[in-house]
Amino acid sequence: MRSDNRMREVLEREVFPFRQLPAGTPNNIPVLDLTYYPNERGPYNYSPLNTSPGAPE
């Protein structure tokens, strides 16, 4: 799992190399995993074109 960047833990040393952690503090940091598919229909893009009245073109 460490070789696959999509699944591995991110260690604080990788992001903040000179930061000193207090003893007992976990080394990994929480990350936000985000996936973006602009051409797929989803809960917030029912229509690929903005057809609402008054929408800028």
Backbone as XML, in Angstrom:
<?xml version="1.0"?>
<chain id="A" units="angstrom">
  <residue number="1" name="MET">
    <atom name="N" x="0.805" y="-1.193" z="0.000"/>
    <atom name="CA" x="0.000" y="0.000" z="0.000"/>
    <atom name="C" x="0.853" y="1.265" z="0.000"/>
  </residue>
  <residue number="2" name="ARG">
    <atom name="N" x="2.051" y="1.216" z="0.481"/>
    <atom name="CA" x="2.878" y="2.429" z="0.546"/>
    <atom name="C" x="3.272" y="2.932" z="-0.839"/>
  </residue>
  <residue number="3" name="SER">
    <atom name="N" x="3.312" y="2.045" z="-1.834"/>
    <atom name="CA" x="3.729" y="2.477" z="-3.161"/>
    <atom name="C" x="2.588" y="3.105" z="-3.957"/>
  </residue>
  <residue number="4" name="ASP">
    <atom name="N" x="1.338" y="2.859" z="-3.579"/>
    <atom name="CA" x="0.184" y="3.428" z="-4.280"/>
    <atom name="C" x="-0.213" y="4.731" z="-3.603"/>
  </residue>
  <residue number="5" name="ASN">
    <atom name="N" x="0.017" y="5.870" z="-4.264"/>
    <atom name="CA" x="-0.244" y="7.177" z="-3.663"/>
    <atom name="C" x="-1.714" y="7.429" z="-3.375"/>
  </residue>
  <residue number="6" name="ARG">
    <atom name="N" x="-2.606" y="6.688" z="-4.010"/>
    <atom name="CA" x="-4.031" y="6.891" z="-3.771"/>
    <atom name="C" x="-4.497" y="6.252" z="-2.470"/>
  </residue>
  <residue number="7" name="MET">
    <atom name="N" x="-3.697" y="5.363" z="-1.893"/>
    <atom name="CA" x="-4.151" y="4.611" z="-0.727"/>
    <atom name="C" x="-3.251" y="4.738" z="0.492"/>
  </residue>
  <residue number="8" name="ARG">
    <atom name="N" x="-2.120" y="5.349" z="0.360"/>
    <atom name="CA" x="-1.168" y="5.329" z="1.460"/>
    <atom name="C" x="-1.419" y="6.446" z="2.475"/>
  </residue>
  <residue number="9" name="GLU">
    <atom name="N" x="-0.888" y="6.280" z="3.657"/>
    <atom name="CA" x="-0.956" y="7.314" z="4.681"/>
    <atom name="C" x="0.024" y="8.432" z="4.339"/>
  </residue>
  <residue number="10" name="VAL">
    <atom name="N" x="-0.342" y="9.644" z="4.681"/>
    <atom name="CA" x="0.555" y="10.775" z="4.482"/>
    <atom name="C" x="1.155" y="11.102" z="5.845"/>
  </residue>
  <residue number="11" name="LEU">
    <atom name="N" x="2.463" y="11.065" z="5.918"/>
    <atom name="CA" x="3.144" y="11.357" z="7.171"/>
    <atom name="C" x="3.404" y="12.854" z="7.287"/>
  </residue>
  <residue number="12" name="GLU">
    <atom name="N" x="3.350" y="13.353" z="8.491"/>
    <atom name="CA" x="3.535" y="14.782" z="8.712"/>
    <atom name="C" x="4.922" y="15.243" z="8.281"/>
  </residue>
  <residue number="13" name="ARG">
    <atom name="N" x="5.902" y="14.402" z="8.374"/>
    <atom name="CA" x="7.273" y="14.749" z="7.951"/>
    <atom name="C" x="7.348" y="15.067" z="6.455"/>
  </residue>
  <residue number="14" name="GLU">
    <atom name="N" x="6.460" y="14.431" z="5.640"/>
    <atom name="CA" x="6.468" y="14.694" z="4.209"/>
    <atom name="C" x="5.967" y="16.096" z="3.893"/>
  </residue>
  <residue number="15" name="VAL">
    <atom name="N" x="5.011" y="16.581" z="4.655"/>
    <atom name="CA" x="4.420" y="17.891" z="4.401"/>
    <atom name="C" x="5.176" y="18.990" z="5.138"/>
  </residue>
  <residue number="16" name="PHE">
    <atom name="N" x="5.503" y="18.723" z="6.386"/>
    <atom name="CA" x="6.218" y="19.686" z="7.235"/>
    <atom name="C" x="7.519" y="19.043" z="7.721"/>
  </residue>
  <residue number="17" name="PRO">
    <atom name="N" x="8.587" y="19.082" z="6.916"/>
    <atom name="CA" x="9.798" y="18.328" z="7.270"/>
    <atom name="C" x="10.541" y="18.854" z="8.503"/>
  </residue>
  <residue number="18" name="PHE">
    <atom name="N" x="10.388" y="20.110" z="8.857"/>
    <atom name="CA" x="11.159" y="20.663" z="9.979"/>
    <atom name="C" x="10.331" y="20.822" z="11.247"/>
  </residue>
  <residue number="19" name="ARG">
    <atom name="N" x="9.130" y="20.331" z="11.265"/>
    <atom name="CA" x="8.256" y="20.453" z="12.436"/>
    <atom name="C" x="8.574" y="19.347" z="13.436"/>
  </residue>
  <residue number="20" name="GLN">
    <atom name="N" x="8.664" y="19.724" z="14.684"/>
    <atom name="CA" x="8.930" y="18.757" z="15.756"/>
    <atom name="C" x="7.605" y="18.342" z="16.385"/>
  </residue>
  <residue number="21" name="LEU">
    <atom name="N" x="7.323" y="17.057" z="16.398"/>
    <atom name="CA" x="6.091" y="16.546" z="16.987"/>
    <atom name="C" x="6.314" y="16.209" z="18.458"/>
  </residue>
  <residue number="22" name="PRO">
    <atom name="N" x="5.338" y="16.526" z="19.319"/>
    <atom name="CA" x="5.448" y="16.092" z="20.718"/>
    <atom name="C" x="5.395" y="14.567" z="20.810"/>
  </residue>
  <residue number="23" name="ALA">
    <atom name="N" x="5.976" y="14.030" z="21.850"/>
    <atom name="CA" x="5.990" y="12.577" z="22.040"/>
    <atom name="C" x="4.569" y="12.055" z="22.171"/>
  </residue>
  <residue number="24" name="GLY">
    <atom name="N" x="4.294" y="10.954" z="21.505"/>
    <atom name="CA" x="2.974" y="10.337" z="21.573"/>
    <atom name="C" x="1.990" y="10.859" z="20.534"/>
  </residue>
  <residue number="25" name="THR">
    <atom name="N" x="2.393" y="11.831" z="19.737"/>
    <atom name="CA" x="1.512" y="12.360" z="18.702"/>
    <atom name="C" x="1.580" y="11.457" z="17.474"/>
  </residue>
  <residue number="26" name="PRO">
    <atom name="N" x="0.426" y="11.132" z="16.859"/>
    <atom name="CA" x="0.475" y="10.293" z="15.656"/>
    <atom name="C" x="1.224" y="10.989" z="14.522"/>
  </residue>
  <residue number="27" name="ASN">
    <atom name="N" x="1.958" y="10.206" z="13.740"/>
    <atom name="CA" x="2.758" y="10.760" z="12.642"/>
    <atom name="C" x="1.947" y="11.020" z="11.386"/>
  </residue>
  <residue number="28" name="ASN">
    <atom name="N" x="0.814" y="10.312" z="11.218"/>
    <atom name="CA" x="0.053" y="10.496" z="9.993"/>
    <atom name="C" x="-0.923" y="11.663" z="10.154"/>
  </residue>
  <residue number="29" name="ILE">
    <atom name="N" x="-1.270" y="12.288" z="9.023"/>
    <atom name="CA" x="-2.198" y="13.414" z="9.056"/>
    <atom name="C" x="-3.421" y="13.064" z="8.219"/>
  </residue>
  <residue number="30" name="PRO">
    <atom name="N" x="-4.597" y="13.581" z="8.606"/>
    <atom name="CA" x="-5.800" y="13.297" z="7.813"/>
    <atom name="C" x="-5.752" y="14.061" z="6.487"/>
  </residue>
  <residue number="31" name="VAL">
    <atom name="N" x="-6.243" y="13.439" z="5.436"/>
    <atom name="CA" x="-6.259" y="14.055" z="4.113"/>
    <atom name="C" x="-7.679" y="14.027" z="3.566"/>
  </residue>
  <residue number="32" name="LEU">
    <atom name="N" x="-7.961" y="14.916" z="2.638"/>
    <atom name="CA" x="-9.248" y="14.947" z="1.958"/>
    <atom name="C" x="-9.063" y="14.295" z="0.595"/>
  </residue>
  <residue number="33" name="ASP">
    <atom name="N" x="-9.730" y="13.172" z="0.386"/>
    <atom name="CA" x="-9.685" y="12.489" z="-0.902"/>
    <atom name="C" x="-10.873" y="12.967" z="-1.717"/>
  </residue>
  <residue number="34" name="LEU">
    <atom name="N" x="-10.596" y="13.491" z="-2.898"/>
    <atom name="CA" x="-11.622" y="14.082" z="-3.734"/>
    <atom name="C" x="-11.530" y="13.500" z="-5.138"/>
  </residue>
  <residue number="35" name="THR">
    <atom name="N" x="-12.676" y="13.161" z="-5.707"/>
    <atom name="CA" x="-12.735" y="12.646" z="-7.059"/>
    <atom name="C" x="-13.605" y="13.577" z="-7.885"/>
  </residue>
  <residue number="36" name="TYR">
    <atom name="N" x="-13.177" y="13.895" z="-9.087"/>
    <atom name="CA" x="-13.889" y="14.849" z="-9.928"/>
    <atom name="C" x="-14.105" y="14.252" z="-11.313"/>
  </residue>
  <residue number="37" name="TYR">
    <atom name="N" x="-15.347" y="14.069" z="-11.690"/>
    <atom name="CA" x="-15.722" y="13.592" z="-13.012"/>
    <atom name="C" x="-16.699" y="14.602" z="-13.615"/>
  </residue>
  <residue number="38" name="PRO">
    <atom name="N" x="-16.233" y="15.617" z="-14.325"/>
    <atom name="CA" x="-17.125" y="16.671" z="-14.811"/>
    <atom name="C" x="-18.107" y="16.218" z="-15.878"/>
  </residue>
  <residue number="39" name="ASN">
    <atom name="N" x="-17.826" y="15.152" z="-16.575"/>
    <atom name="CA" x="-18.714" y="14.709" z="-17.648"/>
    <atom name="C" x="-19.728" y="13.667" z="-17.207"/>
  </residue>
  <residue number="40" name="GLU">
    <atom name="N" x="-19.650" y="13.199" z="-15.958"/>
    <atom name="CA" x="-20.603" y="12.219" z="-15.446"/>
    <atom name="C" x="-21.742" y="12.912" z="-14.747"/>
  </residue>
  <residue number="41" name="ARG">
    <atom name="N" x="-22.935" y="12.379" z="-14.944"/>
    <atom name="CA" x="-24.100" y="12.930" z="-14.276"/>
    <atom name="C" x="-24.060" y="12.550" z="-12.803"/>
  </residue>
  <residue number="42" name="GLY">
    <atom name="N" x="-24.343" y="13.515" z="-11.942"/>
    <atom name="CA" x="-24.300" y="13.265" z="-10.512"/>
    <atom name="C" x="-25.400" y="14.006" z="-9.790"/>
  </residue>
  <residue number="43" name="PRO">
    <atom name="N" x="-25.353" y="14.064" z="-8.462"/>
    <atom name="CA" x="-26.433" y="14.694" z="-7.699"/>
    <atom name="C" x="-26.525" y="16.200" z="-7.900"/>
  </residue>
  <residue number="44" name="TYR">
    <atom name="N" x="-25.490" y="16.852" z="-8.348"/>
    <atom name="CA" x="-25.523" y="18.306" z="-8.492"/>
    <atom name="C" x="-25.378" y="18.760" z="-9.931"/>
  </residue>
  <residue number="45" name="ASN">
    <atom name="N" x="-25.247" y="17.871" z="-10.871"/>
    <atom name="CA" x="-25.176" y="18.255" z="-12.279"/>
    <atom name="C" x="-26.126" y="17.377" z="-13.081"/>
  </residue>
  <residue number="46" name="TYR">
    <atom name="N" x="-27.425" y="17.618" z="-12.904"/>
    <atom name="CA" x="-28.437" y="16.824" z="-13.607"/>
    <atom name="C" x="-28.357" y="17.025" z="-15.108"/>
  </residue>
  <residue number="47" name="SER">
    <atom name="N" x="-28.062" y="18.235" z="-15.522"/>
    <atom name="CA" x="-27.967" y="18.556" z="-16.936"/>
    <atom name="C" x="-26.559" y="19.009" z="-17.248"/>
  </residue>
  <residue number="48" name="PRO">
    <atom name="N" x="-25.980" y="18.537" z="-18.346"/>
    <atom name="CA" x="-24.613" y="18.978" z="-18.657"/>
    <atom name="C" x="-24.538" y="20.456" z="-19.031"/>
  </residue>
  <residue number="49" name="LEU">
    <atom name="N" x="-25.647" y="21.036" z="-19.489"/>
    <atom name="CA" x="-25.696" y="22.447" z="-19.819"/>
    <atom name="C" x="-26.548" y="23.164" z="-18.784"/>
  </residue>
  <residue number="50" name="ASN">
    <atom name="N" x="-26.189" y="24.378" z="-18.458"/>
    <atom name="CA" x="-26.986" y="25.143" z="-17.501"/>
    <atom name="C" x="-28.165" y="25.748" z="-18.229"/>
  </residue>
  <residue number="51" name="THR">
    <atom name="N" x="-29.365" y="25.171" z="-18.008"/>
    <atom name="CA" x="-30.562" y="25.587" z="-18.722"/>
    <atom name="C" x="-31.514" y="26.373" z="-17.828"/>
  </residue>
  <residue number="52" name="SER">
    <atom name="N" x="-31.068" y="26.771" z="-16.640"/>
    <atom name="CA" x="-31.962" y="27.506" z="-15.759"/>
    <atom name="C" x="-32.157" y="28.924" z="-16.287"/>
  </residue>
  <residue number="53" name="PRO">
    <atom name="N" x="-33.356" y="29.514" z="-16.068"/>
    <atom name="CA" x="-33.609" y="30.867" z="-16.566"/>
    <atom name="C" x="-32.685" y="31.892" z="-15.902"/>
  </residue>
  <residue number="54" name="GLY">
    <atom name="N" x="-32.172" y="32.799" z="-16.678"/>
    <atom name="CA" x="-31.311" y="33.847" z="-16.140"/>
    <atom name="C" x="-29.879" y="33.414" z="-15.946"/>
  </residue>
  <residue number="55" name="ALA">
    <atom name="N" x="-29.526" y="32.206" z="-16.390"/>
    <atom name="CA" x="-28.153" y="31.725" z="-16.210"/>
    <atom name="C" x="-27.244" y="32.399" z="-17.225"/>
  </residue>
  <residue number="56" name="PRO">
    <atom name="N" x="-26.042" y="32.771" z="-16.809"/>
    <atom name="CA" x="-25.102" y="33.362" z="-17.764"/>
    <atom name="C" x="-24.678" y="32.341" z="-18.807"/>
  </residue>
  <residue number="57" name="GLU">
    <atom name="N" x="-24.451" y="32.785" z="-20.000"/>
    <atom name="CA" x="-24.067" y="31.854" z="-21.075"/>
    <atom name="C" x="-22.613" y="31.932" z="-21.385"/>
  </residue>
</chain>
